[in-house]
Amino acid sequence: MSSQEIPEEKHLPSEQGDTHHGGVAVADDPFADPGLPVHKPRIQDIDERAAKRSERTVAMLFILSMLATIGFIASYVIFPVDKIVYIFPIGKVSALNFSLGMTLGVALFCIGAGAVHWARTLMSDVEVAAERHEIAAPPEVKAQVLQDFADGANESGIGRRPLIRNTLLGAMAMVPLAGVMLLRDLGPLPEEKLRKTLWAKGKLLINDNTNEPLRPEDVLVGSLTFARPEGLEEEQHDFQVQIAKAALMIVRIQPDDIKDKKELEWSHDGIVAYSKICTHVGCPISLYEQQTHHVLCPCHQSTFDLSDGARVIFGPAGHALPQLRIGVNDEGFLEALGDFEVPVGPAFWERG
């Protein structure tokens, strides 16, 4: 730009607020720092009763957080995974998911709300302006920061107000317990599910092929029949889980050919009922030799002698097949006289 294009200084407003052609004077500094407003004390600063009310409010929020955390943990015990409830206006939801979300949300919200209320009503609200400085603070600034922190802790009243301090520590200590409970989602607790089946005293033996209750005359010598407990239907959502434990195979052997005394006592007129689930890896047993009374697992060739307590005579299976004690009811149908005495299927470490 040439010197001829530069406007003369006399055409610019002066620092003293000159005007040009009737213009308004320009202020010395249009962006001047207005400064901090005059500090106004809060009611809690001048009235100890108001401060006590705020203290109780904060403590109540922290206590409510602790109760919500306890509710979160209790939800795991109270609500089954498959329980569905209707919540207006959400609709049908999982009772467990809804309770976990609500209790954990309340626990976290109350800690946050209590901290905010504590800061706004009881902690110091005096604004402090700090001058900008280099990133690397000099030693005196570091010392000042530590002193300010100590002053802030003192002004917060955490030492003078043990009710707030103790309830805050309690709430913060209990919230992580919710995370510990989430470890349960790594898998369902087995409880007694591996030891129990649907078989119970009085349950009829239902033929898998005809879906009709079995009578003793329906089971012929040398035949192999598969059965399930009365009331278990394929339409049920847990059918596969239950049949994997309750599947039964029934054979009829001449009573004189049964070698095991207990087996003979638990049978009815030579009809014996054993678990169909192989004790090696849980495959369904389906091969039966009439002459030897042996049953063979098709997966790994484990062989069991049904005339001698279903003991293992070949293969990798670790123990005999569990026997179901059976009898005949007043109507002439075969029925169970209880559940299996030992868990069915493969062995597990706490098998008893």
C-alpha beads as a LAMMPS data file, in Angstrom:
LAMMPS data file: protein, C-alpha beads

352 atoms
351 bonds

1 atom types
1 bond types

-500.0 500.0 xlo xhi
-500.0 500.0 ylo yhi
-500.0 500.0 zlo zhi

Masses

1 110.0

Atoms # bond

1 1 1 0.000 0.000 0.000
2 1 1 1.446 3.395 -0.963
3 1 1 1.757 6.278 1.348
4 1 1 -0.922 8.068 -0.607
5 1 1 -3.479 5.394 0.271
6 1 1 -2.955 5.672 4.025
7 1 1 -5.613 7.936 5.566
8 1 1 -4.441 10.839 7.586
9 1 1 -4.582 10.492 11.353
10 1 1 -6.801 13.514 11.607
11 1 1 -9.634 11.494 10.064
12 1 1 -9.491 8.923 12.943
13 1 1 -11.196 9.399 16.304
14 1 1 -8.734 10.459 18.940
15 1 1 -8.109 8.605 22.151
16 1 1 -9.849 11.434 23.956
17 1 1 -13.102 10.731 22.171
18 1 1 -12.982 13.072 19.107
19 1 1 -16.044 13.268 16.897
20 1 1 -16.161 13.410 13.098
21 1 1 -19.121 14.822 11.189
22 1 1 -21.376 14.631 14.239
23 1 1 -20.234 11.117 15.303
24 1 1 -20.416 9.799 18.851
25 1 1 -17.295 9.907 20.948
26 1 1 -15.459 6.591 21.376
27 1 1 -14.810 5.392 24.953
28 1 1 -11.276 5.016 26.165
29 1 1 -11.670 1.202 26.577
30 1 1 -14.944 -0.345 25.394
31 1 1 -13.933 -3.755 26.909
32 1 1 -12.904 -2.611 30.334
33 1 1 -13.020 -5.178 33.155
34 1 1 -16.178 -4.441 35.142
35 1 1 -14.750 -6.194 38.193
36 1 1 -16.403 -8.722 40.498
37 1 1 -19.866 -8.004 41.855
38 1 1 -20.227 -7.276 45.515
39 1 1 -20.371 -10.545 47.445
40 1 1 -23.764 -11.232 48.996
41 1 1 -23.830 -13.739 51.837
42 1 1 -26.225 -16.657 51.681
43 1 1 -28.692 -17.405 54.421
44 1 1 -26.586 -20.398 55.442
45 1 1 -23.633 -18.055 56.002
46 1 1 -25.471 -15.985 58.560
47 1 1 -27.999 -18.447 60.024
48 1 1 -26.633 -21.621 61.590
49 1 1 -30.120 -23.178 61.667
50 1 1 -30.366 -22.818 57.894
51 1 1 -26.907 -24.360 57.596
52 1 1 -28.043 -27.303 59.715
53 1 1 -31.099 -27.776 57.473
54 1 1 -28.859 -27.879 54.424
55 1 1 -26.553 -30.299 56.199
56 1 1 -29.470 -32.632 56.952
57 1 1 -30.682 -32.366 53.350
58 1 1 -27.260 -33.365 52.011
59 1 1 -27.031 -36.242 54.492
60 1 1 -30.537 -37.406 53.529
61 1 1 -29.527 -37.544 49.864
62 1 1 -26.430 -39.584 50.703
63 1 1 -28.469 -41.957 52.882
64 1 1 -31.017 -42.330 50.073
65 1 1 -28.133 -43.239 47.772
66 1 1 -27.082 -45.978 50.192
67 1 1 -30.640 -47.338 50.354
68 1 1 -30.853 -47.342 46.549
69 1 1 -27.586 -49.297 46.371
70 1 1 -29.027 -51.862 48.792
71 1 1 -32.128 -52.007 46.570
72 1 1 -29.892 -52.622 43.540
73 1 1 -28.279 -55.606 45.257
74 1 1 -31.633 -56.899 46.528
75 1 1 -33.106 -56.758 43.006
76 1 1 -30.775 -59.568 41.940
77 1 1 -32.278 -61.788 44.629
78 1 1 -35.925 -60.728 44.394
79 1 1 -36.629 -60.659 40.648
80 1 1 -36.106 -63.677 38.356
81 1 1 -34.534 -63.035 34.975
82 1 1 -37.682 -63.943 33.023
83 1 1 -40.193 -61.914 35.077
84 1 1 -42.066 -59.330 32.949
85 1 1 -44.107 -56.503 34.499
86 1 1 -46.238 -53.698 33.099
87 1 1 -44.986 -50.194 33.936
88 1 1 -47.095 -47.232 32.818
89 1 1 -46.374 -45.551 30.424
90 1 1 -43.381 -47.665 29.347
91 1 1 -45.299 -50.898 28.846
92 1 1 -44.067 -54.427 29.467
93 1 1 -40.473 -54.517 30.634
94 1 1 -38.153 -56.881 32.454
95 1 1 -38.686 -56.451 36.186
96 1 1 -35.000 -57.124 36.854
97 1 1 -33.696 -54.633 34.278
98 1 1 -36.145 -51.940 35.377
99 1 1 -35.321 -52.324 39.059
100 1 1 -31.578 -52.370 38.431
101 1 1 -31.747 -49.254 36.274
102 1 1 -33.945 -47.332 38.680
103 1 1 -32.012 -48.175 41.843
104 1 1 -28.581 -47.544 40.334
105 1 1 -29.810 -44.299 38.761
106 1 1 -31.195 -43.090 42.091
107 1 1 -27.972 -44.034 43.892
108 1 1 -25.776 -42.068 41.491
109 1 1 -28.194 -39.128 41.217
110 1 1 -28.441 -38.696 44.990
111 1 1 -24.661 -38.601 45.369
112 1 1 -24.451 -35.951 42.657
113 1 1 -27.406 -33.954 43.979
114 1 1 -26.039 -34.090 47.513
115 1 1 -22.623 -32.880 46.385
116 1 1 -24.151 -30.021 44.378
117 1 1 -26.403 -28.946 47.252
118 1 1 -23.447 -29.121 49.629
119 1 1 -21.338 -26.921 47.342
120 1 1 -24.073 -24.353 46.705
121 1 1 -25.272 -23.928 50.279
122 1 1 -22.421 -24.776 52.653
123 1 1 -19.090 -24.506 50.856
124 1 1 -17.505 -21.100 50.368
125 1 1 -18.955 -19.180 47.388
126 1 1 -16.464 -16.310 47.383
127 1 1 -15.150 -15.809 43.851
128 1 1 -11.393 -15.688 43.534
129 1 1 -9.699 -14.155 40.494
130 1 1 -6.389 -15.736 39.576
131 1 1 -3.921 -14.038 37.283
132 1 1 -2.727 -15.934 34.235
133 1 1 0.711 -17.404 34.544
134 1 1 3.047 -19.745 32.776
135 1 1 2.297 -23.446 32.694
136 1 1 5.230 -24.210 34.953
137 1 1 4.185 -22.688 38.222
138 1 1 6.890 -21.240 40.453
139 1 1 7.351 -22.728 43.919
140 1 1 5.489 -19.938 45.636
141 1 1 2.439 -20.562 43.418
142 1 1 2.523 -24.277 44.183
143 1 1 2.665 -23.469 47.858
144 1 1 -0.255 -21.087 47.411
145 1 1 -2.293 -23.769 45.610
146 1 1 -1.725 -26.224 48.433
147 1 1 -2.689 -23.576 50.925
148 1 1 -5.821 -22.734 48.922
149 1 1 -6.739 -26.407 48.851
150 1 1 -6.319 -26.661 52.588
151 1 1 -8.374 -23.495 53.052
152 1 1 -11.077 -24.860 50.750
153 1 1 -11.237 -28.109 52.674
154 1 1 -11.516 -26.125 55.883
155 1 1 -14.200 -23.840 54.456
156 1 1 -16.179 -26.806 53.102
157 1 1 -16.849 -27.808 56.673
158 1 1 -16.009 -31.474 56.053
159 1 1 -14.106 -31.549 59.309
160 1 1 -16.697 -29.615 61.292
161 1 1 -19.695 -31.428 59.835
162 1 1 -19.143 -35.155 60.496
163 1 1 -22.722 -36.043 59.524
164 1 1 -22.113 -34.991 55.925
165 1 1 -18.623 -36.497 55.855
166 1 1 -19.696 -39.873 57.191
167 1 1 -22.793 -40.215 55.014
168 1 1 -20.810 -39.184 51.911
169 1 1 -18.144 -41.772 52.649
170 1 1 -20.849 -44.375 53.250
171 1 1 -22.617 -43.621 49.981
172 1 1 -19.391 -43.627 47.953
173 1 1 -18.252 -46.842 49.618
174 1 1 -21.479 -48.676 48.841
175 1 1 -21.930 -47.648 45.199
176 1 1 -19.023 -49.862 44.005
177 1 1 -20.912 -52.824 45.469
178 1 1 -23.302 -52.437 42.540
179 1 1 -20.386 -53.126 40.214
180 1 1 -19.472 -56.223 42.203
181 1 1 -23.019 -57.521 41.819
182 1 1 -22.746 -57.046 38.048
183 1 1 -20.190 -59.854 38.065
184 1 1 -23.154 -62.161 38.546
185 1 1 -24.003 -61.570 34.886
186 1 1 -20.954 -63.639 33.972
187 1 1 -23.355 -66.550 34.290
188 1 1 -26.372 -67.723 36.273
189 1 1 -25.829 -69.303 39.646
190 1 1 -26.251 -73.084 39.272
191 1 1 -28.011 -73.478 42.649
192 1 1 -29.559 -76.984 42.617
193 1 1 -30.370 -76.997 38.913
194 1 1 -27.677 -79.552 38.045
195 1 1 -28.849 -81.926 40.775
196 1 1 -32.608 -81.788 40.276
197 1 1 -34.913 -82.797 37.407
198 1 1 -38.669 -82.595 36.844
199 1 1 -39.152 -86.126 38.093
200 1 1 -41.019 -86.331 41.394
201 1 1 -43.234 -88.758 43.266
202 1 1 -46.459 -89.371 41.335
203 1 1 -45.209 -88.068 37.947
204 1 1 -46.478 -90.319 35.146
205 1 1 -44.086 -91.720 32.548
206 1 1 -45.163 -90.284 29.160
207 1 1 -44.209 -92.171 25.997
208 1 1 -42.176 -89.842 23.743
209 1 1 -43.656 -91.390 20.590
210 1 1 -47.346 -91.550 21.499
211 1 1 -47.511 -88.739 24.119
212 1 1 -49.612 -91.116 26.248
213 1 1 -48.966 -92.432 29.776
214 1 1 -47.256 -95.807 29.828
215 1 1 -48.759 -98.963 31.278
216 1 1 -46.625 -101.979 32.239
217 1 1 -48.127 -104.001 29.392
218 1 1 -46.897 -101.366 26.901
219 1 1 -43.267 -102.272 27.653
220 1 1 -42.271 -105.599 26.098
221 1 1 -39.276 -107.724 27.034
222 1 1 -36.319 -106.719 24.868
223 1 1 -37.837 -103.394 23.825
224 1 1 -36.419 -99.909 24.410
225 1 1 -38.866 -97.086 25.158
226 1 1 -38.120 -93.404 25.716
227 1 1 -40.197 -91.369 28.158
228 1 1 -40.460 -87.899 29.691
229 1 1 -42.143 -86.553 32.840
230 1 1 -45.813 -85.730 32.896
231 1 1 -46.432 -82.026 32.189
232 1 1 -43.324 -81.430 30.078
233 1 1 -44.378 -80.356 26.571
234 1 1 -42.342 -79.339 23.534
235 1 1 -44.128 -75.960 23.367
236 1 1 -42.628 -74.866 26.686
237 1 1 -39.797 -72.346 26.425
238 1 1 -37.483 -74.388 28.679
239 1 1 -38.297 -77.772 27.118
240 1 1 -34.762 -78.399 25.843
241 1 1 -33.226 -77.498 29.195
242 1 1 -35.540 -79.814 31.133
243 1 1 -35.526 -82.762 28.733
244 1 1 -31.714 -82.684 28.739
245 1 1 -31.899 -83.748 32.393
246 1 1 -35.166 -85.685 32.564
247 1 1 -34.965 -87.854 29.415
248 1 1 -35.640 -91.475 30.382
249 1 1 -35.134 -94.854 28.737
250 1 1 -37.209 -97.845 29.812
251 1 1 -36.470 -101.505 29.187
252 1 1 -38.040 -104.716 30.424
253 1 1 -35.765 -107.472 31.632
254 1 1 -36.699 -110.812 33.113
255 1 1 -36.461 -110.308 36.889
256 1 1 -34.200 -113.345 37.167
257 1 1 -31.702 -111.657 34.818
258 1 1 -31.318 -108.559 37.007
259 1 1 -28.080 -108.901 38.978
260 1 1 -28.201 -105.754 41.097
261 1 1 -30.445 -105.983 44.169
262 1 1 -31.188 -102.252 44.335
263 1 1 -32.050 -102.199 40.646
264 1 1 -34.546 -105.000 41.184
265 1 1 -36.139 -103.179 44.140
266 1 1 -36.494 -99.964 42.120
267 1 1 -38.055 -101.725 39.127
268 1 1 -41.593 -102.950 38.521
269 1 1 -42.025 -106.494 37.264
270 1 1 -38.673 -106.298 35.443
271 1 1 -39.316 -102.814 34.004
272 1 1 -36.318 -100.582 34.789
273 1 1 -35.967 -96.865 34.096
274 1 1 -32.584 -95.191 33.633
275 1 1 -31.412 -91.745 32.593
276 1 1 -30.936 -91.488 28.853
277 1 1 -28.070 -88.997 29.265
278 1 1 -24.599 -90.482 29.004
279 1 1 -22.386 -89.751 31.997
280 1 1 -19.397 -88.956 29.761
281 1 1 -20.297 -85.741 27.873
282 1 1 -24.106 -85.857 27.949
283 1 1 -24.949 -87.500 24.625
284 1 1 -28.361 -89.230 24.370
285 1 1 -28.053 -93.024 24.545
286 1 1 -30.080 -94.809 21.860
287 1 1 -28.523 -98.231 21.092
288 1 1 -29.713 -101.313 23.001
289 1 1 -28.570 -104.926 22.752
290 1 1 -31.412 -107.245 23.748
291 1 1 -29.313 -110.352 24.461
292 1 1 -26.703 -108.693 26.683
293 1 1 -28.899 -105.888 28.068
294 1 1 -26.152 -103.437 27.169
295 1 1 -26.816 -99.870 26.021
296 1 1 -24.263 -98.036 23.915
297 1 1 -23.634 -94.294 23.613
298 1 1 -23.166 -93.470 19.909
299 1 1 -20.775 -90.591 20.581
300 1 1 -17.799 -92.272 22.273
301 1 1 -18.984 -95.878 22.653
302 1 1 -19.433 -95.852 26.416
303 1 1 -21.283 -99.064 27.262
304 1 1 -23.528 -99.698 30.280
305 1 1 -24.987 -102.958 31.588
306 1 1 -28.679 -102.357 32.394
307 1 1 -28.968 -105.726 34.104
308 1 1 -26.275 -104.796 36.625
309 1 1 -27.119 -101.298 37.862
310 1 1 -26.155 -99.690 34.521
311 1 1 -22.485 -99.857 35.489
312 1 1 -19.852 -98.876 32.923
313 1 1 -18.285 -101.875 31.201
314 1 1 -16.503 -100.009 28.377
315 1 1 -15.618 -96.505 27.272
316 1 1 -14.729 -93.168 28.857
317 1 1 -17.866 -92.688 30.990
318 1 1 -16.970 -92.109 34.635
319 1 1 -19.899 -93.639 36.461
320 1 1 -23.114 -95.625 36.050
321 1 1 -26.359 -94.236 34.695
322 1 1 -28.708 -92.952 37.420
323 1 1 -31.790 -95.124 37.948
324 1 1 -35.305 -93.759 38.524
325 1 1 -37.432 -95.636 40.997
326 1 1 -40.825 -96.453 39.455
327 1 1 -44.112 -98.091 40.393
328 1 1 -47.741 -98.348 39.243
329 1 1 -50.535 -96.056 40.432
330 1 1 -54.153 -96.976 41.167
331 1 1 -55.099 -96.452 37.520
332 1 1 -52.477 -98.888 36.268
333 1 1 -50.034 -96.335 34.842
334 1 1 -46.297 -96.320 35.446
335 1 1 -45.230 -93.455 37.717
336 1 1 -42.058 -92.141 39.299
337 1 1 -41.566 -92.621 43.017
338 1 1 -39.160 -89.694 43.328
339 1 1 -36.287 -87.989 41.540
340 1 1 -32.907 -89.433 40.622
341 1 1 -30.734 -89.926 43.704
342 1 1 -27.642 -88.503 41.974
343 1 1 -27.212 -85.810 39.290
344 1 1 -27.717 -87.024 35.741
345 1 1 -25.278 -86.601 32.877
346 1 1 -21.550 -85.833 33.036
347 1 1 -19.764 -85.599 36.349
348 1 1 -18.944 -82.167 37.779
349 1 1 -16.493 -81.135 40.479
350 1 1 -18.984 -80.847 43.331
351 1 1 -20.957 -83.969 42.483
352 1 1 -22.067 -85.672 45.683

Bonds

1 1 1 2
2 1 2 3
3 1 3 4
4 1 4 5
5 1 5 6
6 1 6 7
7 1 7 8
8 1 8 9
9 1 9 10
10 1 10 11
11 1 11 12
12 1 12 13
13 1 13 14
14 1 14 15
15 1 15 16
16 1 16 17
17 1 17 18
18 1 18 19
19 1 19 20
20 1 20 21
21 1 21 22
22 1 22 23
23 1 23 24
24 1 24 25
25 1 25 26
26 1 26 27
27 1 27 28
28 1 28 29
29 1 29 30
30 1 30 31
31 1 31 32
32 1 32 33
33 1 33 34
34 1 34 35
35 1 35 36
36 1 36 37
37 1 37 38
38 1 38 39
39 1 39 40
40 1 40 41
41 1 41 42
42 1 42 43
43 1 43 44
44 1 44 45
45 1 45 46
46 1 46 47
47 1 47 48
48 1 48 49
49 1 49 50
50 1 50 51
51 1 51 52
52 1 52 53
53 1 53 54
54 1 54 55
55 1 55 56
56 1 56 57
57 1 57 58
58 1 58 59
59 1 59 60
60 1 60 61
61 1 61 62
62 1 62 63
63 1 63 64
64 1 64 65
65 1 65 66
66 1 66 67
67 1 67 68
68 1 68 69
69 1 69 70
70 1 70 71
71 1 71 72
72 1 72 73
73 1 73 74
74 1 74 75
75 1 75 76
76 1 76 77
77 1 77 78
78 1 78 79
79 1 79 80
80 1 80 81
81 1 81 82
82 1 82 83
83 1 83 84
84 1 84 85
85 1 85 86
86 1 86 87
87 1 87 88
88 1 88 89
89 1 89 90
90 1 90 91
91 1 91 92
92 1 92 93
93 1 93 94
94 1 94 95
95 1 95 96
96 1 96 97
97 1 97 98
98 1 98 99
99 1 99 100
100 1 100 101
101 1 101 102
102 1 102 103
103 1 103 104
104 1 104 105
105 1 105 106
106 1 106 107
107 1 107 108
108 1 108 109
109 1 109 110
110 1 110 111
111 1 111 112
112 1 112 113
113 1 113 114
114 1 114 115
115 1 115 116
116 1 116 117
117 1 117 118
118 1 118 119
119 1 119 120
120 1 120 121
121 1 121 122
122 1 122 123
123 1 123 124
124 1 124 125
125 1 125 126
126 1 126 127
127 1 127 128
128 1 128 129
129 1 129 130
130 1 130 131
131 1 131 132
132 1 132 133
133 1 133 134
134 1 134 135
135 1 135 136
136 1 136 137
137 1 137 138
138 1 138 139
139 1 139 140
140 1 140 141
141 1 141 142
142 1 142 143
143 1 143 144
144 1 144 145
145 1 145 146
146 1 146 147
147 1 147 148
148 1 148 149
149 1 149 150
150 1 150 151
151 1 151 152
152 1 152 153
153 1 153 154
154 1 154 155
155 1 155 156
156 1 156 157
157 1 157 158
158 1 158 159
159 1 159 160
160 1 160 161
161 1 161 162
162 1 162 163
163 1 163 164
164 1 164 165
165 1 165 166
166 1 166 167
167 1 167 168
168 1 168 169
169 1 169 170
170 1 170 171
171 1 171 172
172 1 172 173
173 1 173 174
174 1 174 175
175 1 175 176
176 1 176 177
177 1 177 178
178 1 178 179
179 1 179 180
180 1 180 181
181 1 181 182
182 1 182 183
183 1 183 184
184 1 184 185
185 1 185 186
186 1 186 187
187 1 187 188
188 1 188 189
189 1 189 190
190 1 190 191
191 1 191 192
192 1 192 193
193 1 193 194
194 1 194 195
195 1 195 196
196 1 196 197
197 1 197 198
198 1 198 199
199 1 199 200
200 1 200 201
201 1 201 202
202 1 202 203
203 1 203 204
204 1 204 205
205 1 205 206
206 1 206 207
207 1 207 208
208 1 208 209
209 1 209 210
210 1 210 211
211 1 211 212
212 1 212 213
213 1 213 214
214 1 214 215
215 1 215 216
216 1 216 217
217 1 217 218
218 1 218 219
219 1 219 220
220 1 220 221
221 1 221 222
222 1 222 223
223 1 223 224
224 1 224 225
225 1 225 226
226 1 226 227
227 1 227 228
228 1 228 229
229 1 229 230
230 1 230 231
231 1 231 232
232 1 232 233
233 1 233 234
234 1 234 235
235 1 235 236
236 1 236 237
237 1 237 238
238 1 238 239
239 1 239 240
240 1 240 241
241 1 241 242
242 1 242 243
243 1 243 244
244 1 244 245
245 1 245 246
246 1 246 247
247 1 247 248
248 1 248 249
249 1 249 250
250 1 250 251
251 1 251 252
252 1 252 253
253 1 253 254
254 1 254 255
255 1 255 256
256 1 256 257
257 1 257 258
258 1 258 259
259 1 259 260
260 1 260 261
261 1 261 262
262 1 262 263
263 1 263 264
264 1 264 265
265 1 265 266
266 1 266 267
267 1 267 268
268 1 268 269
269 1 269 270
270 1 270 271
271 1 271 272
272 1 272 273
273 1 273 274
274 1 274 275
275 1 275 276
276 1 276 277
277 1 277 278
278 1 278 279
279 1 279 280
280 1 280 281
281 1 281 282
282 1 282 283
283 1 283 284
284 1 284 285
285 1 285 286
286 1 286 287
287 1 287 288
288 1 288 289
289 1 289 290
290 1 290 291
291 1 291 292
292 1 292 293
293 1 293 294
294 1 294 295
295 1 295 296
296 1 296 297
297 1 297 298
298 1 298 299
299 1 299 300
300 1 300 301
301 1 301 302
302 1 302 303
303 1 303 304
304 1 304 305
305 1 305 306
306 1 306 307
307 1 307 308
308 1 308 309
309 1 309 310
310 1 310 311
311 1 311 312
312 1 312 313
313 1 313 314
314 1 314 315
315 1 315 316
316 1 316 317
317 1 317 318
318 1 318 319
319 1 319 320
320 1 320 321
321 1 321 322
322 1 322 323
323 1 323 324
324 1 324 325
325 1 325 326
326 1 326 327
327 1 327 328
328 1 328 329
329 1 329 330
330 1 330 331
331 1 331 332
332 1 332 333
333 1 333 334
334 1 334 335
335 1 335 336
336 1 336 337
337 1 337 338
338 1 338 339
339 1 339 340
340 1 340 341
341 1 341 342
342 1 342 343
343 1 343 344
344 1 344 345
345 1 345 346
346 1 346 347
347 1 347 348
348 1 348 349
349 1 349 350
350 1 350 351
351 1 351 352
